[in-house]
């Protein structure tokens, strides 16, 4: 049989299987079988086999393995079955399978090794330097739990886990890749890991080869390294992480993660952080990653002082400093934040501040909301040299505060009212207020701003402005007493702005004011206490003699019609007939006879009708546009108003006849022209 091998036939191997099975677990007692086994599964013999004969030998080993390993019913104290001859054969089979890319075979034997836990001493070929073997272990094996572990007390279980991990490492250094082994030595016995590394068991110690597989393994398995590890191991970890962050061959995400781990390692010094930050070749994302991590250090103030110094402000992109400041606010008290920001706004540093950093400072001062922060913000607002973009941020945040907050917004309202009363002195701020009270399209239609040739190009609008406008609209629909009080204040703000601005901007503010009228937003309003209806009537009559802006007349007449309908409907809800569902036409007419808003609307509609055929064509058109807006939006209330006396009915019929005649003539002319 020996002479037939390694060219043995299948029949020969079948007879070999029978011989080993006859010998059973005592096959090593037969010198013939033991020598045959050693010759067949020795490393040199195994490597010389063809793939076909290797598969036959591997199949034979399975049979031998099944008769050689004991059951778990009588485990020894180490939970491993020491069998050097069998373990050596498994190593040879694994090496052949890995070297010849027979992954299925390799994975099978990895699982077999884990399930039976045999070992025979340190292995030589799989010390962590085989990428394929590491892959197989990491993704395809989990050693089973120790026997009867559920019956053990926790101290006993931890002790046996340490014994299990230690024995696995003695069996093969690659066992460090197993989750159970790794978690045990990291959480319970880091001294084993350190000694294991110093002994060079995984292709060189951590401290001898900074690019070793062992150090890579430590980095891959440990997101951060705590102070329970020896200092030299922590330093080696940090050095490896920094080197990885500088490796241009790695992707950006890997490098950013590496620089963050370098920054938070317990042995990394402030001087090392500063050295990294002052490296001119360090890319922006890596610099930002460090600045966001420095507050995990024990004493970050030296680093912070450097980053906020005049030299650093001048030499580095201020977006990084802004990012750092935003992170600082999460870790220190508000008064310390304000003090730090006050240092930056000091005259000695102001010249070094860029626009982006100034805006970041303003936002942080708003977030702290302390008295000193408000004083600093007010000083920035009142400075004549404050950049328009910075003022824009202050104003936007003021608007956001007064819309969203109900208390502690005194100085923010003061800022807004100051703009409203002095609209011509700060055109940019006034325009921003108008954009919130109305919108850009309304401003363009009423003022002809942003006209380019025959078309209009609206400027881009910040999302924050749009969000504030949406919040104000939501406030108008909330109907709570607090919301109504806030809407009243915005109404007064728009009124002040309308009085201070020249035309046509004043018209925009006035429209914003009218849209905030109580008779539109108050669900209980039955009258026009703010005299908005009278204001609209005066505007329409005055506009009749001016250049016609159809959009303007349409908007205010629609507000008039909606206001009339709301007030009369709200009044109707308060009478018994409404609750009883008995609102007949007679009840509606009786209600409108004594209702102030109904009487005022009746007089105004009659006045519009009487003037719709007098004066210049522009004035007549203005009256008809206003009539349409009022009547369309007053709804069914119109039929209950006291406007349809005989003279009005005759007038309407006459106008309808004239309009029909004009339509017929113009249509005839158009048809002839088309021929």
C-alpha positions as MATLAB code, in Angstrom:
seq = 'XXXXXXXXXXXXXXXXXXXXXXXXXXXXXXXXXXXXXXXXXXXXXXXXXXXXXXXXXXXXXXXXXXXXXXXXXXXXXXXXXXXXXXXXXXXXXXXXXXXXXXXXXXXXXXXXXXXXXXXXXXXXXXXXXXXXXXXXXXXXXXXXXXXXXXXXXXXXXXXXXXXXXXXXXXXXXXXXXXXXXXXXXXXXXXXXXXXXXXXXXXXXXXXXXXXXXXXXXXXXXXXXXXXXXXXXXXXXXXXXXXXXXXXXXXXXXXXXXXXXXXXXXXXXXXXXXXXXXXXXXXXXXXXXXXXXXXXXXXXXXXXXXXXXXXXXXXXXXXXXXXXXXXXXXXXXXXXXXXXXXXXXXXXXXXXXXXXXXXXXXXXXXXXXXXXXXXXXXXXXXXXXXXXXXXXXXXXXXXXXXXXXXXXXXXXXXXXXXXXXXXXXXXXXXXXXXXXXXXXXXXXXXXXXXXXXXXXXXXXXXXXXXXXXXXXXXXXXXXXXXXXXXXXXXXXXXXXXXXXXXXXXXXXXXXXXXXXXXXXXXXXXXXXXXXXXXXXXXXXXXXXXXXXXXXXXXXXXXXXXXXXXXXXXXXXXXXXXXXXXXXXXXXXXXXXXXXXXXXXXXXXXXXXXXXXXXXXXXXXXXXXXXXXXXXXXXXXXXXXXXXXXXXXXXXXXXXXXXXXXXXXXXXXXXXXXXXX';
ca = [
       0.000    0.000    0.000;
       2.812    2.439    0.847;
       4.515    1.792   -2.439;
       1.293    2.553   -4.311;
       1.054    6.020   -2.794;
       0.963    8.901   -3.799;
      -0.362    7.375   -6.998;
      -2.861    5.195   -5.160;
      -6.088    4.323   -6.873;
      -9.557    4.847   -5.453;
      -9.700    1.182   -4.605;
      -6.487    1.453   -2.609;
      -7.842    4.430   -0.661;
     -11.061    2.533    0.027;
      -9.036   -0.295    1.568;
      -7.110    2.289    3.623;
     -10.392    3.632    5.001;
     -11.382    0.106    6.001;
      -8.047   -0.467    7.783;
      -8.371    2.755    9.840;
     -11.983    1.972   10.689;
     -10.964   -1.530   11.866;
      -8.301    0.021   14.090;
     -10.845    2.557   15.389;
      -9.578    5.149   17.875;
      -6.474    3.043   18.545;
      -5.104    3.317   14.997;
      -1.957    5.090   16.260;
      -1.040    1.929   18.170;
      -0.351    0.333   14.793;
       3.128    1.481   13.714;
       2.237    0.643   10.119;
      -0.842    2.893   10.113;
       0.910    5.679   12.056;
       3.869    5.716    9.639;
       1.551    5.552    6.646;
      -0.437    8.492    8.041;
       2.732   10.546    8.619;
       4.039    9.844    5.106;
       0.741   10.660    3.470;
      -0.038   13.844    5.416;
       3.444   15.184    5.887;
       3.813   18.670    4.469;
       6.206   17.772    1.654;
       4.124   14.755    0.578;
       0.879   16.712    0.688;
       2.255   19.611   -1.367;
       3.405   17.160   -4.065;
      -0.047   15.676   -4.648;
      -2.097   16.462   -7.705;
      -5.466   18.063   -7.065;
      -7.227   14.791   -7.857;
      -5.157   12.787   -5.356;
      -5.427   15.610   -2.794;
      -9.202   15.289   -2.868;
      -8.862   11.524   -2.254;
      -6.461   12.119    0.644;
      -8.745   14.804    2.084;
     -11.679   12.400    1.923;
      -9.627    9.775    3.742;
      -8.731   12.273    6.466;
     -12.414   12.924    7.096;
     -12.884    9.234    7.923;
      -9.839    9.183   10.172;
     -10.984   12.389   11.855;
     -14.422   10.940   12.633;
     -12.962    7.942   14.485;
     -10.213    9.882   16.276;
     -11.919   12.739   18.144;
     -13.623   12.175   21.516;
     -17.138   13.341   22.391;
     -17.817   16.264   24.736;
     -19.189   13.938   27.373;
     -15.745   13.713   29.029;
     -14.033   17.053   28.308;
     -10.624   17.765   29.753;
      -9.870   20.918   31.694;
      -8.655   22.909   28.687;
     -11.614   21.977   26.477;
      -9.210   21.054   23.699;
      -8.215   17.631   22.459;
      -4.461   17.568   22.020;
      -3.618   15.382   19.018;
      -0.377   16.570   17.380;
      -0.482   13.998   14.526;
      -4.080   14.795   13.553;
      -3.594   18.560   14.002;
      -0.538   18.445   11.735;
      -2.538   16.663    9.037;
      -5.274   19.300    9.252;
      -2.627   22.012    8.891;
      -1.237   20.320    5.767;
      -4.687   19.952    4.221;
      -5.520   23.589    5.042;
      -2.269   24.837    3.564;
      -2.787   22.888    0.343;
      -6.400   24.092    0.059;
      -5.482   27.730    0.629;
      -2.506   27.649   -1.721;
      -4.607   26.057   -4.479;
      -7.676   28.315   -3.913;
      -9.879   25.382   -2.887;
     -12.018   27.603   -0.686;
     -14.829   25.111   -0.115;
     -12.371   22.574    1.248;
     -10.598   25.174    3.368;
     -13.831   26.434    4.889;
     -14.936   22.871    5.641;
     -11.755   22.184    7.602;
     -11.911   25.531    9.395;
     -15.350   24.534   10.719;
     -14.112   21.036   11.508;
     -11.202   22.464   13.483;
     -13.547   24.753   15.407;
     -16.069   22.069   16.221;
     -13.569   19.487   17.450;
     -10.993   21.860   18.951;
      -7.986   19.658   18.347;
      -4.547   21.165   18.539;
      -1.017   19.959   18.387;
       1.145   23.003   19.170;
       2.044   26.271   17.418;
       1.390   26.232   13.692;
       3.957   27.669   11.298;
       2.293   28.626    8.057;
      -0.754   30.563    9.322;
       0.720   33.178   11.654;
      -1.474   35.955   10.302;
       0.538   36.629    7.153;
      -1.819   34.645    4.916;
      -4.559   36.996    3.730;
      -6.708   34.098    2.558;
      -6.466   32.230    5.846;
      -7.296   35.372    7.824;
     -10.311   35.928    5.613;
     -11.496   32.372    6.124;
     -11.143   32.564    9.878;
     -12.705   35.982   10.244;
     -15.822   35.313    8.189;
     -16.367   31.569    8.419;
     -15.733   30.378   11.950;
     -17.185   30.802   15.397;
     -15.889   28.449   18.080;
     -18.722   26.823   20.064;
     -19.348   27.790   23.651;
     -17.565   25.915   26.410;
     -19.541   22.879   27.646;
     -22.237   23.464   30.235;
     -21.373   27.188   30.398;
     -24.976   27.956   31.364;
     -24.413   26.053   34.600;
     -21.407   28.154   35.599;
     -21.374   31.198   37.869;
     -20.118   34.388   36.200;
     -16.628   34.447   37.850;
     -16.169   30.830   36.809;
     -17.347   31.614   33.302;
     -14.965   34.574   32.922;
     -12.061   32.471   34.196;
     -12.829   29.679   31.732;
     -13.248   32.238   28.915;
      -9.736   33.514   29.606;
      -8.445   29.939   29.648;
     -10.285   29.271   26.414;
      -8.742   32.369   24.746;
      -5.242   31.616   26.011;
      -5.383   28.014   24.809;
      -6.727   29.046   21.416;
      -3.836   31.495   20.986;
      -1.347   28.784   21.923;
      -2.928   26.507   19.376;
      -2.765   29.049   16.549;
      -1.986   32.741   16.563;
      -4.746   33.308   14.015;
      -7.289   32.535   16.735;
      -7.000   36.221   17.669;
      -9.392   36.840   14.779;
     -12.161   34.982   16.592;
     -14.685   37.299   18.265;
     -14.785   35.246   21.459;
     -10.976   35.268   21.807;
     -10.616   38.936   20.916;
     -13.356   40.211   23.257;
     -11.998   38.124   26.141;
      -8.430   39.424   25.991;
      -9.418   43.041   25.279;
     -12.066   43.272   28.006;
     -10.518   41.046   30.673;
      -6.828   40.461   30.000;
      -5.146   43.155   27.858;
      -1.871   42.023   29.446;
      -2.188   38.776   27.467;
      -2.556   40.765   24.270;
       0.429   42.952   25.096;
       2.628   39.994   25.984;
       1.374   38.140   22.947;
       2.357   41.084   20.774;
       5.748   41.547   22.428;
       6.532   37.882   21.840;
       6.100   38.543   18.128;
       3.547   35.781   17.719;
       1.818   37.534   14.802;
       4.502   38.332   12.264;
       6.419   40.783   14.435;
       5.515   42.768   17.549;
       3.443   45.946   17.468;
       6.362   48.054   18.575;
       8.890   46.604   16.130;
       7.003   46.899   12.852;
       4.532   49.750   12.603;
       3.024   48.316    9.414;
       2.780   44.738   10.648;
      -0.270   42.586   10.230;
      -0.578   42.486   14.006;
      -0.928   46.255   14.297;
      -3.348   46.295   11.386;
      -5.372   43.634   13.169;
      -5.431   45.662   16.369;
      -6.578   48.770   14.467;
      -9.272   46.894   12.524;
     -10.727   45.268   15.624;
     -10.515   48.234   18.021;
     -12.260   51.567   17.122;
     -10.378   53.275   19.948;
      -7.804   52.276   22.529;
      -8.443   53.044   26.191;
      -6.113   53.748   29.070;
      -6.257   50.115   30.207;
      -3.693   49.351   27.519;
      -0.008   49.932   28.156;
       1.191   53.385   26.976;
       3.612   51.987   24.400;
       0.781   49.984   22.806;
      -1.456   53.091   22.721;
       1.341   55.125   21.121;
       1.894   52.435   18.523;
      -1.841   52.425   17.782;
      -1.888   56.244   17.401;
       1.193   56.203   15.160;
      -0.355   53.549   12.954;
      -3.610   55.559   12.721;
      -1.741   58.757   11.785;
       0.311   56.935    9.162;
      -2.880   55.470    7.719;
      -4.439   58.945    7.529;
      -1.479   60.133    5.439;
      -1.718   57.197    3.024;
      -2.893   58.735   -0.254;
      -3.782   55.286   -1.537;
      -6.658   54.974    0.950;
     -10.104   56.435    0.386;
     -11.086   59.666    2.168;
     -13.484   58.030    4.622;
     -10.786   55.614    5.817;
      -8.299   58.464    6.256;
     -10.760   60.670    8.145;
     -11.570   57.783   10.512;
      -7.852   57.203   11.049;
      -7.110   60.843   11.923;
     -10.036   60.857   14.369;
      -8.668   57.767   16.120;
      -5.245   59.392   16.277;
      -6.746   62.499   17.896;
      -8.680   60.661   20.636;
      -6.052   58.096   21.614;
      -5.253   58.656   25.287;
      -1.500   59.037   24.732;
      -1.807   61.629   21.936;
      -0.446   64.938   23.231;
      -1.654   68.459   22.500;
       1.691   69.164   20.857;
       1.087   66.283   18.454;
      -2.376   67.634   17.639;
      -0.919   71.080   16.941;
       1.841   69.576   14.818;
      -0.771   67.795   12.713;
      -2.937   70.910   12.397;
      -0.036   73.099   11.312;
       1.024   70.612    8.644;
       0.414   72.556    5.393;
      -0.116   69.309    3.481;
      -2.972   68.084    5.679;
      -6.184   68.186    3.640;
      -9.229   70.151    4.772;
     -11.459   67.170    5.724;
      -8.692   65.760    7.928;
      -8.084   69.105    9.629;
     -11.784   69.437   10.345;
     -11.948   65.874   11.674;
      -9.174   66.654   14.173;
     -10.772   69.894   15.341;
     -14.056   68.114   15.958;
     -12.311   65.479   18.082;
      -9.959   67.531   20.243;
     -12.540   67.953   22.983;
     -12.269   64.253   23.686;
      -8.777   64.993   25.029;
      -8.186   65.633   28.724;
      -6.821   69.149   28.261;
      -7.929   70.670   24.957;
      -7.595   74.318   25.969;
      -4.037   74.693   24.736;
      -5.123   73.387   21.349;
      -8.211   75.612   21.345;
      -6.158   78.681   22.244;
      -3.866   78.027   19.312;
      -6.725   77.473   16.870;
      -8.334   80.787   17.863;
      -5.114   82.784   17.827;
      -4.562   85.533   15.268;
      -1.805   83.523   13.583;
      -4.054   80.486   13.144;
      -6.978   82.617   11.948;
      -4.814   84.157    9.253;
      -3.131   80.944    8.182;
      -6.014   78.469    7.945;
      -9.426   78.343    6.333;
     -11.920   79.919    8.693;
     -14.606   77.418    7.793;
     -12.587   74.957    9.900;
     -12.559   77.374   12.818;
     -16.311   77.849   12.402;
     -16.757   74.086   12.504;
     -14.624   73.908   15.630;
     -16.644   76.642   17.343;
     -19.894   74.816   16.636;
     -18.406   71.708   18.249;
     -17.054   73.671   21.226;
     -20.551   74.822   22.150;
     -21.548   71.223   22.907;
     -18.824   70.771   25.527;
     -18.487   73.976   27.559;
     -20.844   76.200   29.522;
     -22.674   79.010   27.652;
     -20.836   81.771   29.526;
     -17.494   80.249   28.488;
     -18.685   80.100   24.880;
     -19.655   83.777   24.954;
     -16.329   84.750   26.536;
     -14.433   82.887   23.802;
     -16.517   84.544   21.090;
     -16.029   87.946   22.696;
     -12.266   87.442   22.387;
     -12.679   86.779   18.676;
     -14.792   89.923   18.220;
     -12.235   92.053   20.055;
     -10.719   94.799   17.859;
      -7.333   93.067   17.956;
      -8.810   90.034   16.161;
     -11.692   91.492   14.144;
      -9.529   92.291   11.136;
      -8.523   88.647   10.876;
     -12.124   87.388   10.857;
     -13.671   86.381    7.554;
     -17.372   86.660    6.687;
     -18.046   82.951    7.186;
     -16.506   82.939   10.655;
     -18.357   86.108   11.676;
     -21.659   84.521   10.647;
     -20.800   81.386   12.630;
     -20.056   83.547   15.695;
     -23.409   85.316   15.339;
     -25.289   82.009   15.164;
     -23.526   80.707   18.280;
     -24.321   83.906   20.204;
     -27.986   83.457   19.327;
     -27.871   79.850   20.508;
     -26.398   80.769   23.916;
     -29.038   83.497   24.432;
     -27.301   85.018   27.471;
     -27.416   88.718   28.342;
     -23.786   89.197   27.340;
     -24.462   87.401   24.047;
     -27.315   89.830   23.331;
     -25.048   92.785   24.106;
     -22.436   91.477   21.671;
     -25.077   90.925   18.987;
     -26.476   94.403   19.462;
     -22.975   95.869   19.143;
     -22.446   93.925   15.906;
     -25.766   95.151   14.555;
     -25.044   98.784   15.364;
     -21.492   98.801   13.985;
     -21.281  100.722   10.732;
     -18.625   98.374    9.331;
     -20.576   95.142    9.903;
     -20.818   93.325    6.591;
     -24.254   93.196    4.963;
     -24.176   89.367    4.974;
     -23.578   89.334    8.726;
     -26.454   91.787    9.251;
     -28.569   89.525    7.093;
     -27.850   86.578    9.434;
     -28.678   88.658   12.536;
     -31.956   89.832   11.031;
     -32.890   86.324    9.853;
     -32.263   84.876   13.322;
     -34.265   87.705   14.923;
     -37.196   86.918   12.652;
     -36.873   83.221   13.430;
     -36.881   83.920   17.168;
     -39.946   86.194   17.183;
     -41.926   83.764   15.018;
     -41.046   80.619   16.969;
     -40.679   81.894   20.562;
     -43.303   83.421   22.821;
     -41.061   84.742   25.605;
     -37.661   86.412   26.002;
     -37.624   88.028   22.570;
     -37.569   91.698   23.596;
     -34.395   92.845   21.900;
     -35.185   90.882   18.733;
     -38.429   92.839   18.332;
     -36.472   96.043   18.991;
     -34.194   95.207   16.055;
     -37.155   94.568   13.727;
     -39.018   97.696   14.778;
     -35.860   99.751   14.336;
     -35.676   98.584   10.710;
     -39.378   99.209   10.175;
     -39.192  102.802   11.393;
     -36.047  103.566    9.381;
     -36.694  101.575    6.244;
     -34.860  103.903    3.884;
     -31.611  103.747    5.881;
     -31.110  100.004    5.428;
     -32.522   98.922    2.081;
     -31.220   95.331    2.278;
     -32.779   94.714    5.684;
     -36.063   96.317    4.615;
     -36.174   94.092    1.543;
     -35.622   91.017    3.704;
     -38.523   92.052    5.951;
     -40.734   92.535    2.896;
     -39.736   89.064    1.642;
     -40.927   87.499    4.886;
     -44.149   89.546    5.098;
     -45.028   88.772    1.462;
     -42.737   86.959   -1.002;
     -40.394   87.712   -3.897;
     -43.064   87.285   -6.569;
     -45.309   89.825   -4.842;
     -42.418   92.273   -4.518;
     -41.613   91.889   -8.216;
     -45.232   92.422   -9.283;
     -45.671   95.556   -7.165;
     -42.259   97.198   -7.609;
     -40.969   95.881  -10.959;
     -37.711   94.893   -9.243;
     -35.277   92.440  -10.833;
     -36.414   93.260  -14.362;
     -33.990   92.179  -17.082;
     -35.181   93.340  -20.496;
     -38.766   92.232  -20.945;
     -38.559   89.507  -18.307;
     -37.914   89.211  -14.575;
     -35.172   87.164  -12.900;
     -35.813   86.608   -9.196;
     -32.669   86.329   -7.055;
     -31.936   83.107   -5.205;
     -33.479   83.018   -1.736;
     -31.954   81.374    1.311;
     -33.846   78.415    2.689;
     -33.932   80.077    6.109;
     -35.978   83.005    4.726;
     -38.434   80.636    3.070;
     -38.716   78.641    6.311;
     -39.487   81.779    8.339;
     -42.171   82.827    5.856;
     -43.730   79.363    6.047;
     -43.642   79.519    9.847;
     -45.389   82.894    9.748;
     -48.076   81.456    7.467;
     -48.541   78.534    9.883;
     -48.815   81.045   12.728;
     -51.631   82.820   10.885;
     -53.592   79.557   10.756;
     -52.997   78.436   14.352;
     -55.821   80.644   15.767;
     -54.565   80.508   19.390;
     -54.681   83.676   21.552;
     -50.868   83.788   21.711;
     -50.645   83.451   17.929;
     -53.187   86.243   17.395;
     -51.215   88.552   19.681;
     -48.060   87.814   17.716;
     -49.875   88.406   14.407;
     -51.047   91.778   15.775;
     -47.448   92.696   16.442;
     -46.429   91.753   12.913;
     -49.389   93.832   11.680;
     -48.027   96.880   13.507;
     -44.523   96.120   12.232;
     -45.764   96.059    8.626;
     -47.682   99.293    9.237;
     -44.527  101.068   10.466;
     -42.583   99.727    7.515;
     -45.265  100.937    5.074;
     -45.086  104.436    6.563;
     -41.280  104.665    6.422;
     -40.715  103.272    2.930;
     -41.234  105.220   -0.292;
     -43.428  103.937   -3.102;
     -43.601  101.350   -4.537;
     -41.955   99.462   -1.622;
     -44.499  101.021    0.727;
     -47.228   99.294   -1.267;
     -45.602   95.875   -0.591;
     -45.484   96.513    3.156;
     -49.094   97.696    3.083;
     -50.193   94.504    1.348;
     -48.325   92.479    3.974;
     -50.132   94.447    6.689;
     -53.568   93.909    5.119;
     -52.968   90.166    4.841;
     -52.367   90.138    8.618;
     -55.641   91.905    9.401;
     -57.665   90.544   12.285;
     -60.795   90.036   10.186;
     -58.815   87.460    8.155;
     -56.914   85.576   10.874;
     -59.209   85.782   13.927;
     -61.873   83.028   13.821;
     -64.094   85.128   16.104;
     -63.793   88.494   14.311;
     -67.178   90.044   13.498;
     -66.046   93.615   12.865;
     -63.137   95.556   11.384;
     -61.553   97.142   14.462;
     -58.336   97.883   12.549;
     -60.165   99.826    9.791;
     -58.577   97.664    7.100;
     -61.738   97.828    4.965;
     -61.671  101.617    5.010;
     -57.982  101.588    4.113;
     -58.667   99.355    1.108;
     -61.549  101.580   -0.026;
     -59.364  104.680    0.104;
     -56.537  102.942   -1.757;
     -58.812  101.805   -4.597;
     -60.375  105.240   -4.998;
     -56.959  106.905   -5.005;
     -55.543  104.391   -7.481;
     -58.298  105.208   -9.958;
     -56.456  108.346  -10.947;
     -52.971  106.757  -11.087;
     -51.199  104.333  -13.369;
     -53.085  101.063  -12.992;
     -51.330   98.117  -11.319;
     -53.857   95.357  -11.846;
     -52.100   92.910   -9.487;
     -52.339   95.421   -6.644;
     -56.061   96.093   -7.135;
     -56.812   92.369   -7.447;
     -54.960   91.520   -4.233;
     -56.519   94.175   -1.992;
     -60.037   93.707   -3.405;
     -59.793   89.959   -2.720;
     -58.757   90.740    0.872;
     -61.788   93.043    1.132;
     -64.187   90.349   -0.123;
     -62.708   87.646    2.149;
     -62.841   89.978    5.158;
     -66.494   90.819    4.569;
     -67.437   87.167    4.220;
     -65.503   86.146    7.378;
     -67.004   88.863    9.582;
     -70.610   88.182    8.529;
     -70.197   84.402    8.768;
     -68.649   84.738   12.248;
     -71.564   86.927   13.314;
     -74.028   84.359   11.942;
     -72.441   81.605   14.017;
     -73.343   83.497   17.173;
     -77.113   83.598   16.603;
     -79.532   80.760   17.580;
     -80.655   80.115   14.018;
     -77.164   78.964   13.084;
     -77.105   76.268   15.757;
     -80.632   75.226   14.823;
     -79.746   74.993   11.119;
     -82.411   77.558   10.235;
     -80.348   80.135    8.355;
     -82.899   81.161    5.723;
     -82.445   84.002    3.264;
     -84.627   86.205    5.418;
     -82.436   85.558    8.471;
     -79.299   86.417    6.499;
     -80.844   89.630    5.173;
     -82.008   90.630    8.657;
     -78.495   89.968    9.994;
     -76.876   92.132    7.313;
     -79.320   95.020    7.830;
     -77.748   95.924   11.194;
     -74.218   94.561   10.671;
     -71.554   97.305   10.381;
     -69.318   95.400    7.961;
     -72.283   94.458    5.742;
     -73.470   98.057    5.623;
     -69.976   99.322    4.829;
     -69.537   96.746    2.061;
     -72.918   97.653    0.572;
     -72.022  101.326    0.406;
     -68.617  100.572   -1.132;
     -69.976   98.253   -3.838;
     -72.572  100.870   -4.787;
     -69.828  103.470   -4.958;
     -67.719  101.242   -7.235;
     -70.700  100.672   -9.517;
     -71.503  104.370   -9.706;
     -67.947  105.221  -10.708;
     -67.458  102.310  -13.108;
     -68.797  104.335  -16.030;
     -67.296  107.709  -15.147;
     -63.905  109.234  -15.743;
     -61.065  107.922  -17.813;
     -60.881  104.386  -19.154;
     -58.125  103.475  -16.657;
     -60.295  104.579  -13.740;
     -63.276  102.616  -15.073;
     -61.123   99.507  -15.502;
     -59.855   99.918  -11.924;
     -63.451   99.987  -10.628;
     -64.455   96.858  -12.530;
     -61.325   94.953  -11.387;
     -62.092   95.902   -7.797;
     -65.743   94.912   -8.178;
     -64.780   91.514   -9.483;
     -62.307   90.881   -6.642;
     -64.800   91.937   -3.956;
     -67.835   90.117   -5.335;
     -65.985   86.908   -6.222;
     -64.550   86.548   -2.704;
     -67.543   87.789   -0.737;
     -69.310   84.623   -1.899;
     -72.980   84.054   -1.191;
     -72.953   86.952    1.312;
     -73.236   89.302   -1.678;
     -76.875   88.320   -2.307;
     -77.855   89.416    1.212;
     -76.346   92.929    1.032;
     -78.458   95.998    0.495;
     -77.185   96.932   -2.950;
     -79.851   95.767   -5.351;
     -82.319   98.674   -5.409;
     -84.128   99.637   -8.632;
     -81.531  102.156   -9.760;
     -78.666   99.740   -9.296;
     -80.510   96.941  -11.049;
     -81.281   99.215  -13.997;
     -77.673  100.346  -14.102;
     -76.337   96.792  -14.079;
     -78.742   95.779  -16.850;
     -77.691   98.804  -18.921;
     -74.012   97.994  -18.450;
     -74.611   94.375  -19.399;
     -76.408   95.452  -22.594;
     -73.578   97.818  -23.509;
     -71.013   95.117  -22.814;
     -72.907   92.647  -24.981;
     -73.070   95.180  -27.810;
     -69.336   95.898  -27.542;
     -68.578   92.192  -27.513;
     -70.641   91.556  -30.650;
     -69.049   94.414  -32.584;
     -65.492   93.516  -31.622;
     -66.094   89.839  -32.395;
     -67.425   90.740  -35.836;
     -64.406   92.917  -36.570;
     -62.041   90.144  -35.495;
     -63.799   87.606  -37.731;
     -63.532   89.906  -40.746;
     -59.858   90.467  -40.036;
     -59.186   86.737  -39.913;
     -60.741   86.293  -43.390;
];
